[in-house]
Amino acid sequence: MPTHRSLARHLRRALPVVAVAALACVLGGSPALAATGSTTVTPAGDTYVASLTSGTKAAFGAGASTVTCSGSTATGQVAAAPGNAAPAGPVASAITPPSFTGCSPNVFLTSAKVTTNATNGDWKIALQYDPAGVTGSLTIPQGGQVMAISGLASCTITVAPNGPVTIDGTWTPGTATAAPKLSFSGVSVPIAVTGGLFCPSSSTSGTFSASYDVTDTTDPAAQISVGS
C-alpha cells in the first residue's frame, strides 16, 4: 500500500497534461506555414468531416503519462473559388471546435473529459502545397481546449492559456482505397494547470498525437485534395 506522500508523487508524474486538439483537414489559416509557392484545395465549396483514422486514438501526454480519446471529429468547408486558391502561401479556413469522446487517463481512480470552444476566436487549419509533401497546421484559439480530470485527483488543464497557438502537421493524399489524412505526431502545446495537491501544477507544456481521415460530405465519391 503506497503512502500518502508516494501516492502524491505518483499522481504528479502520471496525471496527463492535455495538449490540444486537433484535427480536421482542409483549409485553415496559420502563420506557422511559410508563404512559399501556390496552393489550391479542391473541390471548391465542398463540405467535409474529419474523424480519427479507424483503429487509432488521439493521445495527449506529458512524459510517460497519457490520456487517450477513442473518438474525435470536426467539420468544415473548402472555400468557394477563388478563395480555395492562394498564389503564395497556404489556403486557410475555419473549422468547428473538434469534439473528443471516450477519453481515459492512465491514472487509477480518475476520469477525464475534454471540451473545446470558440469563445476567443476560431479554430483554423491551413494547408500548404509542396512537391516534397503538403504541410498542414491547426490554430487553437486562446483557452480553446480544456481537460477536466476528476476522481482521486481534481485538475483543470487549459490549452493555449495566453493566446492562440498553432501546431504543425502533415497531409497524406488520398488513394483509391483510403481517404486523405491530416496527422499530428507528438506536437507540443502550452498549457496551464490548476487544481489540488495531486495536480501537475508546474507543467507548462504537453504533447498531442492524432491521425484524422478527411471525407468529402458534399460528394462522397470525391476526395479533398491539395495541389499547386
TANORSUL-V580300 format. One record per pair of residues at least 12 apart in sequence whose C-alpha atoms are under 7 Angstrom apart, sorted by the first residue. I is the first residue (numbers start at 0). GAP is how many residues later the second one is. D is the distance in whole Angstrom. If there is no record, write none. Layout:
((I GAP D) (I GAP D))
This chain:
((7 190 5) (10 187 6) (11 186 6) (11 187 6) (11 188 5) (12 52 7) (13 51 5) (13 92 7) (13 93 6) (14 50 6) (14 92 6) (14 184 7) (14 185 7) (15 44 7) (15 45 5) (15 46 6) (15 49 5) (15 50 5) (15 51 6) (15 89 7) (16 43 7) (16 44 5) (16 45 5) (16 140 7) (16 189 5) (17 42 5) (17 43 6) (17 129 6) (17 139 6) (17 188 6) (18 41 6) (18 42 7) (18 140 6) (18 169 7) (18 170 5) (18 172 7) (18 187 5) (18 188 5) (18 189 5) (19 125 6) (19 139 6) (19 169 7) (19 188 6) (20 77 7) (20 124 7) (21 76 7) (21 116 7) (22 27 7) (22 51 7) (22 75 7) (22 189 6) (23 25 7) (23 26 4) (23 27 7) (23 50 6) (23 51 7) (23 158 7) (23 188 6) (23 190 7) (24 25 6) (24 100 7) (24 157 6) (24 189 6) (25 52 7) (25 99 7) (25 101 7) (26 51 6) (26 64 5) (26 65 4) (26 66 5) (26 98 5) (26 99 5) (26 100 5) (27 63 6) (27 64 3) (27 65 3) (27 66 5) (27 96 4) (27 97 3) (27 98 4) (27 99 7) (28 61 7) (28 62 6) (28 63 4) (28 64 6) (28 95 6) (28 96 5) (28 97 4) (29 95 7) (29 96 5) (29 107 6) (29 109 6) (29 136 7) (31 134 7) (32 57 7) (32 95 7) (33 55 6) (34 53 5) (34 54 4) (34 55 7) (35 52 6) (35 53 5) (36 50 7) (36 51 5) (36 52 6) (37 48 6) (37 49 4) (37 50 4) (37 51 6) (37 91 7) (37 190 5) (38 46 6) (38 47 5) (38 48 7) (38 49 7) (38 50 7) (38 51 6) (38 52 6) (38 89 6) (38 90 5) (38 187 7) (38 188 6) (38 189 5) (39 44 6) (39 45 4) (39 46 6) (39 51 7) (39 186 6) (39 187 5) (39 188 6) (40 43 5) (40 44 6) (40 184 6) (40 185 5) (40 186 6) (41 182 6) (41 183 5) (41 184 7) (42 181 6) (43 34 6) (43 35 6) (43 36 5) (43 37 6) (43 40 6) (44 32 6) (44 33 5) (44 34 5) (44 35 4) (45 31 6) (45 32 5) (45 170 7) (45 172 5) (46 29 6) (46 30 4) (46 31 6) (46 169 6) (46 170 6) (46 171 5) (47 27 6) (47 28 6) (47 29 6) (47 166 7) (47 167 5) (47 168 4) (47 169 5) (48 24 7) (48 25 6) (48 26 4) (48 27 7) (48 165 6) (48 166 5) (48 167 7) (48 168 7) (49 23 5) (49 24 5) (49 25 6) (49 162 6) (49 163 5) (49 164 4) (49 165 6) (50 21 6) (50 22 4) (50 23 7) (50 161 5) (50 162 5) (50 163 7) (51 19 6) (51 20 6) (51 21 7) (51 159 6) (51 160 4) (51 161 6) (52 158 6) (52 159 5) (52 160 5) (56 12 6) (56 13 5) (56 14 7) (56 153 6) (57 12 7) (57 151 6) (57 152 5) (58 149 6) (58 150 5) (58 151 6) (59 147 6) (59 148 5) (59 149 7) (60 145 6) (60 146 5) (60 147 7) (61 144 5) (61 145 6) (64 41 7) (65 39 6) (65 40 6) (66 36 7) (66 37 6) (66 38 4) (66 39 6) (67 35 5) (67 36 6) (67 37 7) (68 31 6) (68 32 6) (68 33 5) (68 34 4) (68 35 6) (69 31 6) (69 32 5) (69 33 6) (70 29 6) (70 30 5) (70 31 6) (71 26 7) (71 27 5) (71 28 4) (71 29 6) (72 25 5) (72 26 5) (73 21 7) (73 22 6) (73 23 6) (73 24 5) (73 25 7) (74 20 6) (74 21 6) (75 18 7) (75 19 5) (75 20 6) (88 39 6) (89 36 6) (89 37 5) (89 38 4) (90 35 6) (90 36 6) (90 37 7) (91 33 6) (91 34 5) (91 35 7) (92 31 6) (92 32 6) (92 33 7) (93 28 6) (93 29 6) (93 30 4) (93 31 6) (94 28 6) (94 29 6) (95 27 7) (96 19 6) (96 20 6) (96 21 7) (96 26 6) (97 18 7) (98 16 7) (98 17 7) (99 14 6) (99 15 7) (108 42 6) (108 43 6) (109 39 7) (109 40 5) (109 41 4) (109 42 6) (109 43 7) (110 38 6) (110 39 5) (110 40 6) (111 35 7) (111 36 6) (111 37 5) (111 38 6) (112 34 6) (112 35 5) (112 36 7) (113 32 6) (113 33 4) (113 34 7) (114 30 6) (114 31 5) (114 32 6) (115 28 5) (115 29 4) (115 30 6) (116 27 5) (116 28 6) (117 23 7) (117 26 6) (119 21 6) (119 22 6) (120 20 5) (121 19 6) (122 16 6) (122 17 5) (122 18 6) (123 14 6) (123 15 5) (124 12 6) (124 13 5) (124 14 6) (125 12 7) (128 97 6) (128 98 6) (128 99 6) (133 36 6) (133 37 5) (134 34 6) (134 35 5) (134 36 6) (135 32 6) (135 33 5) (135 34 5) (135 35 6) (136 29 6) (136 30 5) (136 31 4) (136 32 6) (137 28 5) (137 29 5) (137 30 7) (138 25 7) (138 26 6) (138 27 4) (138 28 6) (139 24 6) (139 25 5) (139 26 6) (140 19 7) (140 22 7) (140 23 4) (140 24 7) (141 18 5) (141 19 6) (141 20 6) (141 21 4) (141 22 5) (142 15 6) (142 16 6) (142 17 5) (142 18 5) (143 15 7) (143 16 7) (144 13 6) (144 14 5) (145 12 5) (145 13 6) (152 45 6) (152 46 7) (153 41 6) (153 42 6) (154 38 7) (154 39 6) (154 40 4) (154 41 7) (154 44 6) (155 37 6) (155 38 5) (155 39 6) (156 34 7) (156 35 6) (156 36 5) (156 37 7) (157 33 5) (157 34 5) (157 35 7) (158 31 6) (158 32 5) (158 33 7) (159 30 5) (159 31 6) (160 30 6) (160 31 6) (166 20 7) (167 16 7) (168 13 7) (168 14 5) (168 15 5) (169 12 6) (169 13 5) (169 14 7) (170 12 7) (172 52 7) (173 49 7) (178 34 6) (178 35 6) (178 36 6) (179 33 6) (179 34 6) (180 30 7) (180 31 5) (180 32 5) (180 33 6) (181 29 6) (181 30 5) (181 31 7) (182 27 6) (182 28 4) (182 29 6) (183 24 7) (183 25 5) (183 26 5) (183 27 6) (184 23 7) (184 24 4) (184 25 7) (185 21 5) (185 22 5) (185 23 5) (186 20 5) (186 21 5) (186 22 7) (187 17 7) (187 18 6) (187 19 5) (187 20 7) (188 16 5) (188 17 5) (188 18 6) (189 14 6) (189 15 4) (189 16 6) (190 13 5) (190 14 5) (190 15 7) (191 12 6))
